[in-house]
Amino acid sequence: MLKINSKAPDFEGRLDDGSLFRSAELRGQRNIVLYFYPRDFTPGCTQEALSFQENYAEIEQYEAELVGVSADSVESHAKFRQQYCLAFPIIADPEKKIIKAFGAEWLFGLTIARVTYVIDKTGTIRAIIRHDLAIARHLSEVLESLRKIQLKN
């Protein structure tokens, strides 16, 4: 896993709508909340996505772009996002390039860790939040990290 205060690797990936997401395009303009999760439609991942959705407006108030990542396909992400009316995009990473770059593999690569990176506008990692089971704590720590970034600016 990467370290707090280190530079986040640039990444790009195919979104659920088929378009390409490039982190470098947000540099200097938006913070990024990059959250990794194991699988679409599983209870914990659905709970986490809905928690982010319910608080999406607050995340955006911190000039942050929220984006999910898992190894599921573009098609699976499109169905997941549509079924739960998610406002934020999801990157399909079936080859696990982004997942590996951020050290988000878990259990010897058999699954993906529930980990979120809060990256500021300069591309610096300001928080790494990992709660594989305590999903309810995840969002509050993301929001606290975004508040701290805002206070420093």
C-alpha positions as CSV (number, residue, x, y, z in Angstrom):
1,M,0.0,0.0,0.0
2,L,1.1,3.6,-0.6
3,K,1.9,6.1,2.1
4,I,0.2,9.2,3.4
5,N,1.9,12.4,2.0
6,S,3.4,10.5,-1.0
7,K,2.4,11.3,-4.5
8,A,-0.5,9.2,-5.9
9,P,0.3,7.4,-9.1
10,D,-1.5,8.7,-12.1
11,F,-4.1,6.3,-13.4
12,E,-6.7,5.9,-16.0
13,G,-9.4,3.4,-16.5
14,R,-12.7,2.7,-18.3
15,L,-15.8,4.0,-16.6
16,D,-19.1,2.3,-16.4
17,D,-20.4,4.5,-19.2
18,G,-17.5,3.4,-21.5
19,S,-15.6,6.7,-21.2
20,L,-12.0,7.0,-20.0
21,F,-11.2,8.5,-16.6
22,R,-7.7,10.1,-16.3
23,S,-6.6,11.2,-12.8
24,A,-4.1,13.6,-14.3
25,E,-6.9,15.7,-15.9
26,L,-8.1,16.6,-12.3
27,R,-4.7,17.7,-11.1
28,G,-4.8,21.2,-9.8
29,Q,-8.6,21.3,-10.1
30,R,-10.2,18.7,-7.9
31,N,-9.5,16.5,-4.9
32,I,-10.1,12.8,-5.6
33,V,-11.7,10.2,-3.3
34,L,-10.7,6.9,-4.9
35,Y,-12.4,4.0,-3.2
36,F,-11.7,0.4,-3.9
37,Y,-14.2,-2.4,-3.2
38,P,-14.4,-6.1,-3.8
39,R,-17.5,-6.7,-5.9
40,D,-20.6,-5.2,-7.3
41,F,-23.9,-6.3,-5.7
42,T,-22.5,-7.8,-2.6
43,P,-24.0,-6.6,0.7
44,G,-21.0,-4.8,2.1
45,C,-20.1,-3.1,-1.2
46,T,-23.7,-2.1,-1.8
47,Q,-23.9,-0.6,1.7
48,E,-20.7,1.3,1.1
49,A,-21.8,2.6,-2.3
50,L,-25.2,3.7,-0.9
51,S,-23.4,5.5,2.0
52,F,-21.3,7.4,-0.5
53,Q,-24.4,8.2,-2.6
54,E,-26.3,9.5,0.4
55,N,-23.4,11.9,1.2
56,Y,-22.3,12.6,-2.4
57,A,-23.4,16.3,-2.2
58,E,-21.3,16.8,0.9
59,I,-18.2,15.2,-0.8
60,E,-18.7,17.5,-3.8
61,Q,-18.7,20.5,-1.5
62,Y,-15.1,19.8,-0.8
63,E,-14.2,20.0,-4.5
64,A,-13.8,16.3,-4.6
65,E,-14.4,13.8,-7.4
66,L,-15.6,10.5,-6.0
67,V,-14.8,7.4,-8.1
68,G,-15.1,3.7,-7.2
69,V,-12.9,0.9,-8.5
70,S,-13.2,-2.8,-8.6
71,A,-12.2,-5.6,-10.9
72,D,-15.8,-6.1,-12.2
73,S,-16.6,-5.4,-15.8
74,V,-17.9,-2.2,-17.3
75,E,-21.2,-3.9,-17.9
76,S,-21.5,-5.0,-14.2
77,H,-20.6,-1.5,-13.0
78,A,-23.2,0.0,-15.4
79,K,-25.9,-2.3,-14.0
80,F,-24.8,-1.7,-10.4
81,R,-24.7,2.1,-10.8
82,Q,-28.1,2.0,-12.5
83,Q,-29.8,-0.3,-10.0
84,Y,-28.8,1.9,-7.1
85,C,-29.0,5.3,-8.9
86,L,-25.3,6.1,-8.1
87,A,-24.3,9.6,-9.1
88,F,-20.6,8.9,-9.1
89,P,-18.6,6.9,-11.7
90,I,-17.1,3.5,-11.3
91,I,-13.9,2.3,-13.0
92,A,-13.7,-1.2,-14.3
93,D,-10.2,-2.7,-13.6
94,P,-10.4,-6.3,-14.6
95,E,-6.7,-6.5,-15.2
96,K,-6.1,-4.9,-11.7
97,K,-3.6,-2.3,-12.9
98,I,-5.0,0.5,-10.7
99,I,-5.7,-2.0,-7.9
100,K,-2.1,-3.1,-7.9
101,A,-0.7,0.4,-8.3
102,F,-2.5,1.4,-5.1
103,G,-1.8,-1.8,-3.2
104,A,-5.5,-2.6,-2.9
105,E,-5.1,-6.4,-3.4
106,W,-5.9,-8.5,-0.3
107,L,-5.7,-12.1,0.7
108,F,-2.8,-12.9,-1.7
109,G,-4.6,-11.2,-4.6
110,L,-7.8,-13.2,-4.2
111,T,-9.9,-10.2,-3.5
112,I,-9.8,-6.4,-3.3
113,A,-9.4,-4.5,0.0
114,R,-12.0,-2.0,1.0
115,V,-9.6,0.9,1.0
116,T,-10.1,4.6,0.1
117,Y,-7.4,7.1,-0.9
118,V,-8.1,10.8,-0.4
119,I,-5.9,12.6,-2.8
120,D,-5.6,16.4,-2.8
121,K,-5.5,18.7,-5.8
122,T,-1.7,18.4,-6.0
123,G,-1.9,14.6,-6.3
124,T,-0.7,14.0,-2.8
125,I,-2.3,11.3,-0.7
126,R,-3.7,12.9,2.4
127,A,-5.5,9.9,3.9
128,I,-5.7,6.1,3.5
129,I,-8.8,4.7,5.0
130,R,-9.2,0.9,5.3
131,H,-12.2,-0.8,6.9
132,D,-12.8,-4.2,5.5
133,L,-15.7,-4.8,8.0
134,A,-16.4,-1.5,9.8
135,I,-18.1,0.0,6.7
136,A,-20.0,2.6,8.7
137,R,-16.8,4.3,9.9
138,H,-15.4,4.6,6.3
139,L,-17.5,7.6,5.2
140,S,-17.0,9.6,8.3
141,E,-13.2,9.3,8.0
142,V,-13.3,10.3,4.3
143,L,-15.3,13.4,5.2
144,E,-12.9,14.3,8.0
145,S,-10.0,14.0,5.7
146,L,-11.6,16.3,3.2
147,R,-12.3,18.8,5.9
148,K,-8.6,18.8,6.9
149,I,-7.6,19.4,3.3
150,Q,-10.0,22.4,3.1
151,L,-8.7,23.9,6.3
152,K,-5.1,23.7,5.0
153,N,-6.0,25.6,1.8
